[in-house]
Amino acid sequence: MAAGIASFRMYNATPAVTGAWHALFSRVFADLSWPVDVVPFAWPAPLPSLWQRPDLVCGFMCGLPFAQGMAPVVPLVVPVPSPPAYDGLPRYRSELLVRAGSGWQTVEDTFGHRFGWMARHSQSGYHAARQLLAPFASERGALFSESIGPLDTPMRALTALRERQIDITALDSYFLDLVRRHEPGLLDGLQTIAWTPWTPNPLLVASGHLAATAREQLIARLCGLHEDDIYAPLLDAVLVGRFVRPVVKAYEALADRASGAGEDLEIR
């Protein structure tokens, strides 16, 4: 048996999505008879502090800080998103968003304007765009008039874009698909003009203090959820086709690319 907390803050896209994650994992922990509290751990609490908690039984962690060893955690599983674009693979990408009224159709159209980014430890909200833009920066130098961040969360970045505090931002495609499913109006007036390459999805991790036997029990339970009809609506609500064990080595490339992507988004 394990006790502690679980949090799915990275993908608590809307109140409905937050409720869906809570319903799914409350059922999981009830089935295991584990006294685990599913908590929001909402902003402005710093996300990295969640990963440092010794009582973390289950929580999402971006693949880049995982690969960089930012916290003493162990991997559990990774979600395979159910929308067709993911092709049944545990992957995601970033979408570069602008206001639809801008008339911009390509990334190059946004140069000279204001880029908003989430956090330096974020693959989807910082490094994916940095790597996509590096070839342009090596040829042209400064790409944007301002680099505005950290905005910390995808929803704060969306708000900054809608309220004209920034002109372009890069956000996690899976997060955006959850918004499209549960509250699509939040994306009204915004459009995607580019996508970054696919990379391994953020994974669920636990504190290294979690006993190995409990860890394996949780992994086995999560990897079998898609075979249990009772869980079908709970998985569907969070757009998860199934959970699989992560290929840990696949995340190492994220750290390598982050250290060699070239120009920084903060270049003027």
N, C-alpha and C positions, 0 to 999 in steps of 0.2 A: 504493500500500500504506500501511496505517496500523498503528501499534503503540501499546500502552498497556494500559489496564484497562477493564473493563466491570463494572458492578454493578447488581443489580436488588433492592437491599436493601428498598426500599419495599414490594415484593410478595414478599419471601422469607417467606411466611406460616408455613410449617412446614418441617422438613428435606426432606420430599418435594417441596414446591413449590420450595425452593431448588435441589434437584437437577434439577427440570424446567426451570427457567430456565437453569441451567448447561448442560444437554443441548441445549436449543434454540440458544442463542447460541454455544456452542462449535462446533456444526455450521455456523452461519452464518459464523463467522470462519474456520473450516477451509475452507469452500467459497470464501471470498474470498482464502485464503492470507495472512491477516493474523495476525501474532503478538500477539494480544490475550488477556490473562489475565482470565477471569471470576472476580471475587473477591466474597466476601460483604459486606465492609465493615460488619461487624455492630456493633450497639450494644455498648459505650457510645461508639464513635466517633461524633462529631456528624455527622448527615446533611449539613448545609450544607457541611461541609469536603470532602465528596465532590464536590459541584458546583463547588468552586473548583479542583479538580485540573487542571493543564494537560495531563495524559496521559489524561483521561477520553475514551474513544472512544464509550461508550454507557452511559447510566444513566437511571433514572427520576427525574423531578423533579416535584414538586407544581405544579399550574398557577398557584397564587397566588404563590409566590416567583419563578416564571418571569416572571409578568406584572409583578412588582415590580422585576425586574432584580437579584435578589439575587446572581447569579453570572454570570461572563462565559461564557455557554453559547450554543449555537445549537440550534434545534429540529431533530429528526430525524423521528420518526413518533409516532403515538399508537395504542394498541391499541383495537380494537373488541371488547369482551368478547362471548363467545359465548352466555351464558345469555339466554333469551328476553326477560327484563325489560329488557334494554338496547336492544331493538328494532333491532339492527344499527347502532347509533350509537356514536361514541367518547365515551361519557358515563358518569358515575357519580353516586352520591349518598351521603349518610351515613345510617346506621341508628342510631337511639337505642336503646340496649340497657339492660335492667335484669335483675335476677334474677327468674326465673319465680315463685319463692315469694313475691315482694313483693305480688302481687295487683294491681299497678298496670297499668292499661290505656291511659292517656293521659299525655302529657307533664305536664299539669297535676297529675296524681297525684304526681309526683316533687318538686314544689315543697316547699321546706323541708328537703330532704335534701342529699346530697353529690354534686356534679357533678365528674367526673374528665375532664381534657382532656390532649391529647397535647403540642402545641407551638404557640406563637403563629404560627409560619409555616405551620401546617397548615390547608389548606382543609377537609378532611374531619374532622379531629380537633379543630378549634377554631372556625373561622369559619363553617362551614355551620350548626353548632348555634347560634352566637351570632346569626346572622341569623334563624334560625327562632324564636328565643326573644325577640328584640328587641321585638316588639309586646307580649308579656306583660310584659316588664320596664318598658316605658314606662307601662303601666297600673298595675302592682303594686309597682314598685321591686324590692327584693331578692327573688330567686326561690329561691336555695339557701342552706342553712345554711353550707356550705363549698364552696369552689372549689379543687380539688386538682390540681396540675400544676406543671411539665410531667411527664407520664408517658413521653413520648418516643416510644414505639412502640405500635402497636395491640396486640401481644401482652402488653405490660406493663399496658396499660389493661384488657384482658380478665382478666388475673390479679388486678388490683386489684379488679375488680368481683366476681369469684368469691370472693375472700378477704375481702369486705365492708369493704375500705378506702374504697370509693366506692359510690354507689348507682345512678348512671346515667352513661353515657358515649356519645359519638358516634364511630362508626368507619366507615371506607371500605367501601362495599358490595362492591366488587370484591375487596378483601382478604378480607372475610368469605365471599364465594362460593368463593374458593380454599380457605379453611379447610373449608367445607362439603363441598367436593369431596374433599379429601385427608385431613382429620382432623376429622370432624364432632363427635366426642366432646368437643373443646375448647369447644364451645358448649352442651354439655348443661347444663341448669339456667338458661339465659339465654334471653331473648326480646326481640324487636324490638317497640317500642310506637309508633314513628313513623319517618318517612323525611323527609329534607330534599328540596328540589327538585333536579332533575338539573343538573349542571354539567359542563364539559369534563373529560375524564379526564386524570390525570397523563400526561405525555408523556415520551418518550425524548429525551434531549439529549446533546450532545457539547461538549467544550471548544471555545471559539472558536479554539483553536490547530489544530484538525483542518482539514486542507486542504480547500478547497471541492470539489475533484474526488473526494476520498475520501468526503466527506460525501454527495455525490450518488450515489456508487456504493453506499454503505451504504443510503441511503434507497430506492433502486430495488430493491435485493435484498430488503429487508424488506417492501416493498409488494407484492412478487411471491410471497412465501412460500406464501400460501394457494392458489396455482395449481400448486404442486409437491406431488404426492402423498406424497413422502418426508417432507415436513414436517407432514403432517396429524396424526399422533399426537403430535408435539412441540408443535404449537399447541394441540391438544386438552388436553394435560396442564396448560397454563397458562390455559385458558379464553379463548383468543384466536381470534376468527373471522378476523381479518385485521388488518394494520397499514395505516394511511392517513396521508397528510401532514396535520399539524395545521392548523387555521384559526387562525393566531396571533392575529388580532383578537378571536376569541371569548374568549380568556383575559383580555383587558383588563378585561372587566366584573367579573372576580373581584377585581381590585385596587380598582376603584371601590366595589364593595359592601363590601369589607373595611374601607374607610376611612369608611364611612357607615352601619354596621350598628346603631349605637345603643349600648345598654348592654353593658358588658363582662361576660364570664362570671365575672370575679373579684368582681363586686359581692356584698356581704354583705346 
